[in-house]
């Protein structure tokens, strides 16, 4: 089923409650990595990663990615909630967007502000780059809201 604005709010609320996202890439071979992420109101996903990682190298060759987000504490008997998506991933070049990302990322993942910050990125003390996933399609499965095997599809 196609999603509406109330579905988008439910999706953003769920995404705000989670921290980890699996990102699958394809270069020479398929690869998957788990990253800490943040999301904006436009449903773009952001993460930091070293471009020399396998997924970073793959993204440089092929920007198509698939991602998955789910609460790993869900029991097999619980009503399932999670997200699957595909889209394009690229390095973020905008300094303003990178500043926003650091602020948002630190709100969600406190404790590393003294090391993971813009100054250390500029100095090269950290090798991470900022990445943005622009989804083309998001599947939000949520049996709590939509009943057994219920889901909403966002085509962007």
N, C-alpha and C positions, 0 to 999 in steps of 0.2 A: 504494500500500500504506500502511496505517495504521502509525504510528510507535510504538515502545516506548521504555523508559528508556535503552537503549543507543544508540538513534537520537538521543534528546535530547542525550545526552552528546556524540556525534559532531557534532551540529549546534552545540552551544555551543562546542565546541573550534574548529570552523571559524569561527564568528562572532567568536570571540576573536582569530583570526588576521587578521581584516580590519579596516579602519578606515572605509571609505567606503560609503555607502548612497545610492541614488537614491530619492527620494520623489516620487511623482506625485500631483498634486492636481487637483481640478476645481472651479473657481469659475465665472466667466463662460466660460472656455475651459479646456482641459486645460493643465497645466504640469508640468514636472519640474525637480527641483533635486537637487544632490549635497551631502550633509552628512556630517560626521564623527559617528559614532554609538558608543554603548555599549549593551550588552544585560545584563539581569539574569537570574537563574536561572529566573524565571518566563516567560522569552522575551518580555519587554517591551523595546522599543527606545527609546532616548533620544537626543536631540540638542539643540543650542542653535541658535537662529536668531532673527533680528530679525522681529517680527510684521508689520513693514511690507513685508517681501519679498513677492513674488507668492505663493509657497507659504504664507507666514504668513497673508496676507489670505484665501487660498482656504480654509485650514484653519478660520479663524474663521467662514466661511460654511458649510462642508461638511466635517465631520471625517472623512469616508471617504477613505482613502489606499491606494495600492499602492506597494510598495517592492521594490527589487531590490538584491542584493549579489553581486558576483562579483569574482574576482581578475583584473584587466585584463591581467596578464602571462601568462595562460593562452594557449597556442598553439592554433591550430585543430586540430592533431593530438593535443593532450593529452586525457586523460579529463576531462570537464567536471564542475565543481563550482560550485554557486551556490545562491542562495536567492531565492525570489519569495514575496511575501505580500500579503495585504490585511487591513485592519483600520481602527481608529478612532484618530485623533490629536487630542490635546488638550494645552493648556498645563498644566504641572505646577504645582500650587499649594502642595504640602507643602514646608515649609522643610527638614525632615529629608531628604526625597527629593532636593531640589535640592543639599543639602550632599553627599549620597552621590554624586550625579551628577557634581559638580565633582571629587570625589576620584577616582572611576573614570575620568572623561574625561581628567584630567591624567595618570593612570597610562598610558593608551593613547596620549595625544597630548601628550607633554611639550614644554615650551619656551615656553608662553604663560601660565603660572601667575601671573606678576606683573601681567598685564592682565586675562585672562579669569578672574575670580574673583567670589565672592559679594559682597564689599565693593563692587566696581565695579558690580555689577548693582544693588545696593541704592541706590548713589549716582546711578545713571543714567548712569554713564560709558560703560557698554556697553548697547546697546539690546536685546540678546539675551534671549529667554525660553527656559526649558527646556520641551521638548515630549516627550510619551510616545506611542509607537505601541503600542496594545494589539491584537495580531494576532487575527484570527478564523480564518485559515487560513494555514499556512506550507507551501510546497513546497520541500523540500530535495533538489535533484538532485545526485547524487554517483556518477558512473560508477566512481570508484575503489573505493567501498565496495559499491555495489549492482549493478555490471555495466552493460552498454550501456543507455543511456536509463533507468537505475535511479534511483528516487526514493522518498522517504518523505513522507507527508502528515501534518501536525499540524493537527488541528481543535481549536481552543481555545474 
